[in-house]
């Protein structure tokens, strides 16, 4: 099949990031956020943590971290990839920000590669609800050591941001959106119409070789789409503010499938989620043939009413054989409430029923994005996508905690967004290759204080302030426990030379920082 690159509208963050225009009267009012003396360039949002009725300190792994890429329609808070701890304290924030060189950052997550924990994320332009870029691999020092991108029949830098699964074979499952000409007459379009085809490539991460490629258009008819082409076309014509090209043309292809996840099933096949067909597909990894379809117009399964999902994201097989996904259930942010789902899928009887539902503490319609992540202890993490929250639930679906990180956290509705494409939880040891940042400030009463932080460091237990005539003649003035991202330390005596040392739980020095001059 011949693919053609989509002719994009002006690039920037899009419907995939679900950025909301700031309301009149609010644009000059920043969303409440954090600021740091030692790192004035970092302005993360506030994190509002609410414990659920099932909360128990031993019911969740509190030594792990949350990985996010929140998007704001404001400069403050800044949009950026970030890691936070279980108390909602920032551990690392990407100083380049979300809008670096007009390239969005999406889907920051920890993954295992060659026996080591690494971070992966997408970076590239985004337009129309998908992206064109590359997947970046970052080590524990937050340095990029490799990139993975499309190949084979596709040019490089065409990778979409929706998923980037690393397999145990040292390969990565990549997604791509490709404008492709096809007959749209059966859905009310032109014979020479255009769609966004969904392409999966399995790529060798070392060589870049494409080992497997699959096209939705080769296997899934346009008529399976739950998007009504004529209705969408009419809505576009009725919208006086819509200056996009006509739907179904090369400039504005019909997004009939909208792939948003591809993961390995337990038998080695590939599970695919397509938002716009309301369906999950199992693919033969060798031939690409569709082995079964769950949901949508062509479902092979008899589904209970409670098991029916719509506009879903992040379908995956858990270790117990159940299938998990995020049932958005709406494509509008004011529609029906979304939920996490664990489905019992019987491939012999060809039936599907609800095993567990993970419901938010209040109505929460996530019109786009969002995910579920089964955790090793049986709990479930849910990222609520366009709604700026993430939650953890017990294996029975009881809420442990709910965390807000955007405009919805506040009684005054700032409408600046804050939703994160996905949220993940997992262990991480960050060891930055930078020195701690230190700033000395004098208070109104003349007392000097050292403000210190070390962006991305996870192993700091205490801070020790040392001082003297010079670096060769120093003594310890004081030491304090690490407080949060930034710690304030009193300077007991003015000295010519001051430094702050980061100490681990054994009292060993991890790194030293001196005040910026």
Buried (B, 14 or more C-beta within 10 A) or exposed (E): EEBEEBEEBEBBBBBBBBBBEBEEEBBEBBBBBBEBBBBEEBBBBBBBBBEBEBBEEEBBBEEBBBBBBBBBBBEBBBBBBBBBBBEBBBBBBBBEBBBBEEBBBBBBBBBEBEEEBBBBBBBBBBBBBBBBBBBBBBBBEBEEEBBBBBBBBBEEEBBBBBBBBBBEEEBBBBBBBBBBBBEBEEBBBEEEBBBBBBBBBBBBBEEBEBEBBBBBBEBBBBEBBBBEBEEBBEEBEEEEEEEEBEBBBBBBBBBBBBBBBBBBBEEEBBBBBBBBBBBBBBBBBEEBEBBBBBBBEBBBBEBEEEBBBBBBBBBBBBEEEBBBBBBBBBBEBEBBBBBBBBBBBEBEEBBBBBBBBBBBEEEBBBBBBBBBBBBEEBBBBBBBBBBBBBBBBBBEBBBBBBBBBBBBBEEEEBBBBBBBBBBBBBEBEBBBEBBBBBBBBEEEEEEBBBBBBBBBBBBBBBBBBBBBEEEEEBEEBBBBEBEBBBBBBEBEEEBEBBBBBBBEEEEEEBBBBBBEE
